[in-house]
Amino acid sequence: MLRSSVRSGTALLRTCVGSPAAASALKRCSAAISTPAITLTHRRNYVTEIWQNTKTSEVGEALSRTKDLYKTYKPVSPGIRHLRRPLNLHLYEGRPVRTLTVARRKNGGRNQHGHITVRHRGGGHKQRIRILDYKREASGVHDVVRIEYDPGRSAHIALLHNRDPAAVGDKKWTYIIATEGLRAGDEVRSFRQGIPDGFIPGFDSSIAEGKEDATESSAQSLALGLLRSMTLKPGNVLPLRLIPPGTVINTITLSPTGPGILCRSAGSFGQVVAYEEGSRYVQVRLQSGEVRKVLRDCCATVGKVSNPLWKNRSLGKAGRSRWLGIRPSVRGVAMNANDHPHGGGRGKSKSNKHPVSIWGWGTKGTRTRKPGPKGPKNSNKMVIRERPRGKEKQGLAKS
């Protein structure tokens, strides 16, 4: 029965195709089928594709910035799991100039009598002290040869080459504290001896120093602008009288002929606040927030000290501190009674005592500063505003 129905169906198809009208209709149908039709296919959207279109969060941006700023290591050992170092790809990897270094003799924090005056010192790797030029008295153009690491400080140092052919010995090659952004191939100058004659055409140093009360002419103001554009560069040394207010400075001297003393650690800087009219002082804000007077003839380096990320580093293990010559710190409650006021007792006993140091004076909130001529505050006549302490400092931190 099934075979007969199939045969009858094929015979009917042959008869239909055999007719010319049916053949033309069949061609039209096949052409319509062969043309591409619009297909409504639904594309599947995964969650990952949706996340790609969204903006990155603040945490992600912070983590990406951290990867760009610090070097971390694969934790193949516990000592490098938390090790984090600032990325300083511009540092020179070789040894320092031998003639500009001296051997460092360690004393383990002891004085000439053998008594420990500085605790937690001792051991460490052998180091050499780099001799730095804090005065920068040599004028003229100096080329920055390279930026180096210094084990004796947190900031980086720069090796300078004096272009003066008459300079020899330690005048030819010098080390200075590197300013942030200073790289090999840059040029720095020291204007500690003043602006050279003819350095800026039409420039009068008396107007820049504020000695004349007459109104400045357009030529003088233009010359002063040219002077600031050519001298206010990172690494240059200028007298404070030639540095405009608001400029960031470092390595500040406290005497016209003395070395740079203030703002020398990594990332630190001061700022010129204001000039005192009819006075020989300039107001400078230091890193601690203190505002003090400095003589106008004192000098400072333009810019901020290099290696500002040094404070956020992580040594990763105790042994790395020992390599740096830092010995462990022991809690007072873990000592014996004859070693610390908190020592002794059975178990972890505080003995209901106020927290004090190993020498017996209060260590948490107790005022220990000795009074000066005008009391604990305002004892230094050169300090206009003291650094914030206590609640004032906490208020600044919150704001």
C-alpha positions as CSV (number, residue, x, y, z in Angstrom):
1,M,0.0,0.0,0.0
2,L,2.8,2.4,0.9
3,R,4.8,1.6,-2.3
4,S,1.8,2.3,-4.5
5,S,1.2,5.7,-2.8
6,V,4.8,6.7,-3.3
7,R,4.7,5.7,-7.0
8,S,1.5,7.6,-7.5
9,G,3.1,10.7,-5.9
10,T,6.1,10.6,-8.1
11,A,4.0,10.1,-11.2
12,L,1.9,13.1,-10.3
13,L,5.1,15.2,-9.8
14,R,6.4,14.2,-13.2
15,T,3.2,15.2,-14.9
16,C,3.2,18.5,-13.1
17,V,6.7,19.3,-14.0
18,G,6.2,18.1,-17.5
19,S,3.7,20.9,-18.2
20,P,5.3,24.3,-19.3
21,A,3.2,26.4,-16.9
22,A,4.2,24.2,-13.9
23,A,7.8,24.3,-15.0
24,S,7.9,28.2,-15.0
25,A,6.2,28.3,-11.6
26,L,8.7,25.9,-10.2
27,K,11.6,28.0,-11.5
28,R,10.1,31.1,-9.8
29,C,9.8,29.3,-6.5
30,S,13.4,28.0,-6.7
31,A,14.7,31.5,-7.4
32,A,12.8,32.9,-4.5
33,I,14.2,30.3,-2.2
34,S,17.8,30.9,-3.5
35,T,17.7,34.7,-2.7
36,P,19.0,35.6,0.8
37,A,16.2,36.3,3.2
38,I,16.3,38.4,6.3
39,T,17.0,36.1,9.2
40,L,16.0,37.2,12.7
41,T,18.7,35.5,14.7
42,H,19.1,36.6,18.3
43,R,22.7,37.4,19.4
44,R,23.5,36.2,22.9
45,N,25.0,38.9,25.2
46,Y,27.3,37.6,27.9
47,V,27.9,39.3,31.2
48,T,31.6,39.9,30.4
49,E,30.6,42.0,27.3
50,I,28.3,44.1,29.5
51,W,31.2,44.7,32.0
52,Q,33.4,45.8,29.2
53,N,31.1,48.7,28.4
54,T,30.9,49.9,32.0
55,K,33.3,52.3,33.4
56,T,36.1,51.1,35.7
57,S,35.6,51.7,39.4
58,E,37.8,53.9,41.5
59,V,39.3,50.9,43.2
60,G,40.3,49.5,39.8
61,E,41.8,52.7,38.8
62,A,43.7,52.9,42.0
63,L,45.0,49.4,41.6
64,S,46.1,50.1,38.0
65,R,47.9,53.2,39.1
66,T,49.6,51.1,41.9
67,K,50.9,48.6,39.3
68,D,52.3,51.5,37.3
69,L,54.0,53.1,40.2
70,Y,55.3,50.2,42.2
71,K,57.1,46.9,41.4
72,T,55.6,43.8,43.0
73,Y,56.8,40.2,42.8
74,K,55.3,36.8,42.3
75,P,55.1,35.3,45.8
76,V,57.5,32.3,45.3
77,S,58.7,32.9,48.9
78,P,57.1,34.5,51.9
79,G,59.7,37.2,52.0
80,I,58.6,38.8,48.7
81,R,54.9,38.3,49.0
82,H,54.4,41.8,50.5
83,L,57.6,43.3,49.0
84,R,56.8,46.6,47.1
85,R,59.3,49.0,45.7
86,P,58.8,52.2,43.7
87,L,59.5,51.9,40.0
88,N,62.6,54.0,39.2
89,L,63.6,52.9,35.7
90,H,65.8,56.0,35.2
91,L,68.3,55.1,38.0
92,Y,71.9,54.2,37.1
93,E,72.6,50.6,37.9
94,G,76.4,50.9,38.1
95,R,78.7,52.0,40.9
96,P,79.2,55.6,42.1
97,V,82.2,57.8,41.4
98,R,84.9,56.5,43.8
99,T,86.5,59.9,44.4
100,L,83.2,61.3,45.6
101,T,82.6,58.7,48.3
102,V,84.2,57.8,51.7
103,A,83.9,54.7,53.8
104,R,81.2,54.6,56.4
105,R,82.4,53.5,59.8
106,K,79.6,52.1,61.9
107,N,79.4,52.4,65.7
108,G,76.2,50.5,66.4
109,G,74.5,53.6,67.9
110,R,77.1,54.0,70.6
111,N,79.1,57.1,71.6
112,Q,82.8,57.4,72.6
113,H,82.1,55.9,76.0
114,G,80.4,52.8,74.5
115,H,77.0,53.7,75.7
116,I,74.0,53.2,73.4
117,T,72.6,56.6,72.5
118,V,70.5,55.6,69.5
119,R,68.6,52.3,69.9
120,H,67.8,49.8,67.2
121,R,71.0,50.4,65.3
122,G,73.6,47.8,64.3
123,G,74.8,45.4,61.6
124,G,73.8,45.9,58.0
125,H,75.5,45.8,54.7
126,K,78.8,47.7,54.2
127,Q,78.1,51.2,52.6
128,R,80.0,54.2,51.4
129,I,78.9,57.8,52.0
130,R,78.4,60.0,49.0
131,I,79.8,63.5,49.3
132,L,77.2,65.9,48.3
133,D,77.5,69.6,47.3
134,Y,74.9,71.4,49.5
135,K,76.2,74.9,48.8
136,R,76.2,74.9,44.9
137,E,78.6,77.8,44.8
138,A,80.0,77.0,41.3
139,S,78.2,79.1,38.7
140,G,77.7,78.2,35.0
141,V,75.9,75.4,33.3
142,H,76.2,71.9,34.7
143,D,75.1,68.8,32.8
144,V,73.2,66.0,34.6
145,V,75.1,62.8,33.7
146,R,72.9,60.3,35.6
147,I,70.6,59.8,38.5
148,E,71.9,57.4,41.2
149,Y,70.7,55.6,44.3
150,D,72.2,56.6,47.6
151,P,72.0,54.2,50.6
152,G,72.5,57.0,53.1
153,R,69.3,58.9,52.3
154,S,65.8,58.4,51.0
155,A,66.1,60.8,48.1
156,H,68.1,60.1,44.9
157,I,71.2,62.0,43.9
158,A,72.3,63.4,40.6
159,L,75.9,63.4,39.2
160,L,76.8,66.8,37.6
161,H,79.5,67.7,35.1
162,N,80.8,71.2,35.1
163,R,81.2,72.6,31.6
164,D,83.9,75.1,32.7
165,P,87.2,73.8,31.2
166,A,89.1,75.4,34.1
167,A,87.3,73.3,36.7
168,V,89.3,70.3,38.0
169,G,88.9,67.7,40.7
170,D,85.8,68.0,42.9
171,K,84.8,71.1,40.9
172,K,84.5,69.1,37.8
173,W,82.2,66.3,39.1
174,T,79.7,66.8,42.0
175,Y,76.8,65.1,43.5
176,I,73.6,67.0,44.4
177,I,70.2,66.0,45.7
178,A,68.1,65.1,42.7
179,T,64.9,67.2,42.1
180,E,61.7,65.5,41.0
181,G,61.7,65.2,37.2
182,L,65.4,65.6,36.8
183,R,66.9,63.2,34.2
184,A,70.1,62.5,32.5
185,G,70.9,65.1,29.8
186,D,69.2,68.0,31.6
187,E,71.0,71.2,32.4
188,V,71.0,73.0,35.8
189,R,72.6,76.2,37.0
190,S,73.4,77.9,40.2
191,F,72.7,81.6,40.6
192,R,73.9,81.8,44.2
193,Q,76.5,84.4,43.2
194,G,73.8,86.5,41.5
195,I,72.6,87.0,38.0
196,P,75.6,87.3,35.6
197,D,75.9,90.5,33.7
198,G,74.2,90.4,30.3
199,F,72.3,87.3,31.1
200,I,69.0,89.1,30.5
201,P,69.3,92.3,28.3
202,G,67.8,95.3,30.1
203,F,67.5,93.6,33.4
204,D,68.1,95.6,36.6
205,S,68.7,93.4,39.7
206,S,67.7,96.3,42.0
207,I,64.1,96.1,40.9
208,A,64.0,92.4,41.2
209,E,65.3,92.6,44.7
210,G,62.8,95.3,45.6
211,K,65.4,98.0,46.5
212,E,63.8,100.7,44.3
213,D,60.4,102.2,45.0
214,A,59.9,103.5,41.5
215,T,57.3,102.0,39.3
216,E,58.6,99.4,36.9
217,S,58.7,100.2,33.3
218,S,57.4,97.8,30.7
219,A,60.9,96.9,29.6
220,Q,61.9,96.0,33.2
221,S,58.8,93.9,33.7
222,L,59.5,92.1,30.5
223,A,63.1,91.5,31.5
224,L,61.9,90.2,34.9
225,G,59.5,87.8,33.2
226,L,62.2,86.5,31.0
227,L,64.5,86.1,34.0
228,R,61.9,84.0,35.8
229,S,61.2,81.9,32.7
230,M,64.9,81.1,32.3
231,T,65.9,80.6,35.9
232,L,62.8,79.0,37.5
233,K,63.6,75.4,36.4
234,P,63.8,72.3,38.6
235,G,67.4,71.9,39.9
236,N,68.4,75.5,39.6
237,V,69.6,77.4,42.7
238,L,68.4,80.9,43.3
239,P,68.4,83.4,46.2
240,L,65.0,83.7,47.9
241,R,64.7,87.3,46.8
242,L,64.5,86.2,43.2
243,I,62.0,83.4,43.8
244,P,58.3,84.6,43.4
245,P,55.7,83.6,46.0
246,G,54.1,80.3,45.6
247,T,57.2,78.6,44.2
248,V,58.0,75.1,45.5
249,I,61.6,74.8,46.8
250,N,63.9,72.4,48.6
251,T,67.4,72.3,50.2
252,I,66.9,75.7,51.8
253,T,69.8,77.4,53.5
254,L,69.5,79.3,56.8
255,S,72.5,81.6,56.2
256,P,73.6,83.3,53.0
257,T,76.9,81.4,52.9
258,G,75.8,78.1,54.6
259,P,74.8,74.8,53.1
260,G,71.2,73.6,52.4
261,I,69.6,72.3,55.5
262,L,65.9,72.2,55.3
263,C,63.7,70.0,53.0
264,R,66.2,67.4,51.9
265,S,64.4,64.1,52.4
266,A,62.5,62.2,49.7
267,G,59.4,64.0,48.4
268,S,59.7,67.0,50.8
269,F,59.4,70.6,49.7
270,G,58.9,74.1,51.1
271,Q,57.0,77.0,49.6
272,V,57.7,80.7,49.4
273,V,54.7,82.3,51.1
274,A,55.3,86.1,51.1
275,Y,57.8,88.9,51.2
276,E,57.9,91.2,54.2
277,E,57.9,94.8,53.0
278,G,60.8,96.8,54.3
279,S,62.4,93.7,55.9
280,R,65.2,91.4,55.0
281,Y,63.2,88.2,55.5
282,V,61.1,86.0,53.4
283,Q,58.3,83.8,54.8
284,V,58.7,80.1,53.9
285,R,56.2,77.3,54.7
286,L,58.0,74.0,55.6
287,Q,56.9,70.5,55.1
288,S,55.5,70.2,58.7
289,G,53.2,73.2,58.2
290,E,55.5,75.6,60.1
291,V,55.9,79.1,58.6
292,R,59.2,80.7,59.5
293,K,61.4,83.7,58.4
294,V,64.4,83.1,56.2
295,L,66.8,85.8,55.1
296,R,66.3,87.1,51.6
297,D,69.9,86.4,50.7
298,C,69.6,82.7,51.6
299,C,69.3,80.3,48.6
300,A,67.1,77.3,47.7
301,T,66.7,74.8,44.9
302,V,63.7,75.1,42.7
303,G,61.3,72.0,42.7
304,K,60.5,69.1,45.0
305,V,62.9,66.4,46.2
306,S,62.9,63.2,44.1
307,N,61.6,59.8,45.0
308,P,58.2,60.9,46.6
309,L,56.9,57.3,46.7
310,W,59.6,56.1,49.1
311,K,57.3,56.4,52.1
312,N,54.9,53.9,50.7
313,R,57.4,51.1,50.1
314,S,57.1,47.8,51.9
315,L,60.3,45.9,52.9
316,G,58.4,42.6,53.0
317,K,60.5,40.8,55.7
318,A,62.5,41.5,58.8
319,G,65.8,40.4,57.2
320,R,65.6,43.3,54.8
321,S,65.5,45.7,57.7
322,R,68.6,44.0,59.1
323,W,70.4,44.6,55.8
324,L,69.7,48.3,56.3
325,G,71.2,48.2,59.8
326,I,67.9,48.4,61.6
327,R,67.6,46.1,64.7
328,P,64.3,44.9,66.2
329,S,62.2,46.9,68.5
330,V,61.0,45.1,71.7
331,R,57.9,46.1,73.6
332,G,58.3,47.3,77.2
333,V,55.8,44.8,78.6
334,A,58.0,42.0,77.2
335,M,61.1,43.1,79.1
336,N,62.2,42.6,82.7
337,A,61.5,45.1,85.4
338,N,65.1,46.4,85.4
339,D,65.0,47.1,81.7
340,H,61.8,49.0,81.3
341,P,59.2,50.7,83.5
342,H,56.5,48.5,81.9
343,G,58.5,45.3,82.4
344,G,58.1,42.6,85.0
345,G,55.0,41.0,86.4
346,R,53.4,37.7,85.7
347,G,51.8,37.3,82.3
348,K,50.9,40.3,80.1
349,S,50.6,42.8,83.0
350,K,50.4,46.6,82.5
351,S,50.4,47.1,86.2
352,N,47.9,50.0,85.9
353,K,50.6,52.4,84.9
354,H,50.6,55.4,82.6
355,P,52.5,54.6,79.3
356,V,56.0,55.9,79.5
357,S,59.2,55.5,77.5
358,I,62.2,53.5,78.5
359,W,63.6,56.7,80.2
360,G,60.4,57.3,82.2
361,W,58.7,60.3,80.6
362,G,55.2,60.1,79.2
363,T,54.9,58.8,75.7
364,K,51.2,59.2,74.8
365,G,50.0,62.8,74.8
366,T,52.1,64.1,77.7
367,R,53.6,67.5,77.0
368,T,57.4,67.2,77.3
369,R,58.6,70.3,75.5
370,K,60.6,72.6,77.8
371,P,59.3,76.2,78.0
372,G,61.2,78.9,76.2
373,P,61.4,82.7,76.8
374,K,57.7,83.2,76.0
375,G,56.5,79.8,77.1
376,P,56.2,76.5,75.3
377,K,55.0,78.3,72.1
378,N,56.5,81.2,70.3
379,S,60.0,80.5,71.9
380,N,61.6,80.9,68.4
381,K,61.4,84.5,67.1
382,M,62.0,83.3,63.5
383,V,58.9,81.1,63.6
384,I,55.7,83.0,62.6
385,R,53.3,80.0,62.9
386,E,54.3,76.8,64.5
387,R,53.5,73.4,63.0
388,P,50.1,72.0,63.9
389,R,50.1,69.7,66.9
390,G,47.5,67.5,68.7
391,K,43.9,68.4,67.9
392,E,44.9,71.1,65.4
393,K,46.8,68.5,63.4
394,Q,43.9,66.0,63.6
395,G,41.6,68.7,62.3
396,L,43.8,69.3,59.3
397,A,44.0,65.6,58.6
398,K,40.2,65.3,58.6
399,S,39.7,68.3,56.4
